[in-house]
Amino acid sequence: PNLISSYPKSWTSHYFREGYHNIDPVLQEPRTSSRMIHWDGRGARSARSAKERRLFDDALSFKIRTGLTIRIPSSQNQFAAFTLAADDRSLGLDRFIETSRDMLEMVGLTYHAHVSAKIGRTAAGGGMGNPLTQRERQCLAWISDGKTMQDIAELLDVTPRGVKFHLDNARRNLAALTLPHAVALAFRQGLLP
């Protein structure tokens, strides 16, 4: 996994060294579950294993008590996660999360889109201009995975018409004759993972 984090380096090192990314229930939830997961250290009580319980206990020792993780579908059956964490749970925080779900999800999606676009530009030639937008690359990547426009619309929470719009723009921007041609060109140019 790739990590961009403002967590203390000591926590992220410990998290990966202990292999917690392989058992973290927030990351291991079935792909069909809610896109937004509100969690807290009390999850240790319902932990499925001793190692999972230790994950929650260790997080508490690093003052990571509660948070919200937004799961963002990505290509090739992977996902990204945008997490906001706090050192203490409060009624105010719970209310804020409940009343701001849509806005928080949009923040997570927007952040991921900007990071992905930046990574894509770097991979495509050191920022010298990517002919595709983040959404165009995302739609092409899903097409390359065999998804239909309807599938992509549901994954990205947009309309099928919106998906068609992005795919048509991608095809035009790559000067491709067909959609499969656009996917092939995007792969050759390093625009898709």
C-alpha positions in Angstrom: 0.0 0.0 0.0 1.0 3.6 -0.6 0.5 6.0 2.3 0.3 9.8 2.4 -0.2 10.6 6.1 0.0 13.2 8.8 0.0 10.4 11.4 3.2 10.3 13.5 5.9 8.5 11.6 6.3 6.2 14.6 2.7 5.0 14.3 2.8 4.4 10.5 6.1 2.5 10.9 4.7 0.4 13.7 1.4 -0.2 11.7 3.2 -1.6 8.7 5.9 -3.4 10.7 3.1 -5.3 12.6 1.2 -6.0 9.4 -1.9 -4.3 10.6 -2.8 -3.2 7.1 -3.5 -6.8 6.4 -6.0 -7.2 9.2 -7.3 -3.6 9.8 -11.1 -4.1 9.7 -11.6 -0.7 8.2 -9.5 -1.7 5.2 -10.7 -5.3 5.1 -14.5 -4.6 5.1 -16.2 -6.2 2.1 -16.0 -4.1 -1.0 -19.8 -3.8 -1.1 -20.1 -2.2 2.4 -20.7 1.4 3.1 -18.2 3.9 1.5 -17.9 5.7 4.8 -16.9 3.9 8.0 -17.0 5.7 11.4 -14.7 3.8 13.8 -13.3 4.1 17.3 -11.1 2.3 19.8 -14.1 0.6 21.3 -13.9 -1.7 18.3 -11.3 -3.7 20.3 -14.2 -5.2 22.2 -15.7 -6.8 19.1 -12.3 -7.6 17.5 -12.2 -10.9 15.6 -8.7 -11.9 16.7 -6.1 -11.1 19.3 -4.0 -9.3 16.6 -7.0 -7.1 15.7 -7.5 -6.3 19.3 -3.8 -5.4 19.6 -4.2 -3.1 16.6 -6.9 -1.1 18.4 -4.9 -1.1 21.7 -1.8 0.1 19.9 -3.7 2.8 18.1 -5.0 4.0 21.5 -1.4 4.1 22.8 -0.6 6.4 19.9 -3.6 8.6 20.8 -5.6 7.5 17.8 -9.0 6.9 19.3 -11.7 7.6 16.7 -12.1 8.5 13.1 -13.8 8.3 9.8 -12.5 6.5 6.8 -13.9 7.0 3.3 -13.3 4.1 0.9 -12.7 5.2 -2.7 -13.0 2.6 -5.4 -10.0 2.5 -7.8 -9.1 0.4 -10.7 -8.1 -3.2 -10.8 -10.3 -4.1 -7.9 -8.4 -1.9 -5.5 -9.4 1.1 -3.4 -8.0 4.1 -1.7 -8.9 5.2 1.8 -9.1 8.8 3.1 -9.1 8.9 6.9 -9.6 11.7 9.4 -8.7 10.7 12.9 -9.0 12.3 16.3 -7.5 11.6 19.7 -10.8 11.7 21.6 -14.4 10.9 20.8 -17.1 13.5 21.5 -20.7 14.0 20.9 -19.8 17.1 18.8 -17.6 15.0 16.5 -20.2 12.3 16.1 -22.8 15.0 15.2 -20.5 16.7 12.8 -19.8 13.4 11.0 -23.5 12.5 10.9 -24.5 15.9 9.5 -21.6 16.3 7.1 -21.3 12.8 5.6 -21.8 14.1 2.0 -19.3 16.9 2.4 -16.7 14.6 4.0 -17.1 12.0 1.3 -16.6 14.8 -1.3 -13.5 15.9 0.5 -12.1 12.4 0.4 -12.9 11.9 -3.3 -11.5 15.3 -4.2 -8.3 14.7 -2.3 -7.9 11.3 -3.9 -8.5 12.7 -7.4 -5.9 15.4 -6.9 -3.3 13.0 -5.5 -4.0 10.5 -8.3 -3.7 13.2 -10.9 -0.4 14.4 -9.5 1.0 10.9 -9.4 -0.3 10.3 -13.0 1.4 13.4 -14.3 4.6 12.4 -12.6 4.5 8.9 -14.0 3.6 10.2 -17.5 6.7 12.4 -17.8 7.5 14.5 -14.8 4.5 16.8 -14.9 4.9 17.7 -18.6 1.2 17.5 -19.2 -1.1 14.6 -19.0 -3.6 14.6 -21.9 -6.3 13.0 -19.6 -8.1 14.2 -16.5 -8.2 12.1 -13.4 -11.8 11.0 -14.1 -11.0 10.1 -17.7 -8.1 7.9 -16.6 -10.3 6.4 -13.9 -13.0 5.5 -16.4 -10.5 4.1 -18.9 -8.9 2.0 -16.1 -12.3 0.5 -15.2 -13.0 -0.2 -18.9 -9.7 -2.0 -19.1 -10.9 -4.2 -16.1 -13.9 -5.2 -18.1 -16.5 -3.0 -16.4 -19.5 -1.7 -18.3 -20.5 2.0 -18.3 -23.3 1.1 -15.8 -20.8 -0.6 -13.5 -18.5 2.4 -13.6 -21.3 4.8 -13.0 -22.3 2.8 -9.8 -18.6 2.6 -8.7 -18.0 6.3 -9.1 -21.5 7.4 -8.1 -22.1 9.3 -11.3 -24.6 8.7 -14.2 -23.9 6.4 -17.1 -24.1 9.5 -19.3 -21.3 11.1 -17.2 -19.1 8.0 -17.7 -19.8 8.2 -21.5 -18.8 11.8 -21.5 -15.5 11.1 -19.8 -14.7 8.1 -22.0 -15.5 10.1 -25.2 -13.2 12.9 -24.0 -10.5 10.4 -23.2 -10.8 8.9 -26.7 -10.7 12.4 -28.3 -7.7 13.6 -26.1 -5.7 10.5 -27.1 -6.7 10.8 -30.8 -8.0 7.2 -30.6 -10.3 5.7 -33.1 -12.2 3.5 -30.7 -12.5 2.9 -26.9 -10.2 -0.2 -27.0 -7.7 1.9 -29.0 -7.9 4.6 -26.3 -7.2 2.0 -23.5 -4.2 0.6 -25.5 -2.8 4.1 -26.1 -3.3 5.1 -22.4 -1.4 1.9 -21.3 1.5 2.6 -23.8 1.8 6.1 -22.6 1.9 5.0 -19.0 -1.3 6.8 -18.1 -2.9 3.7 -16.6 -1.6 1.5 -13.8 
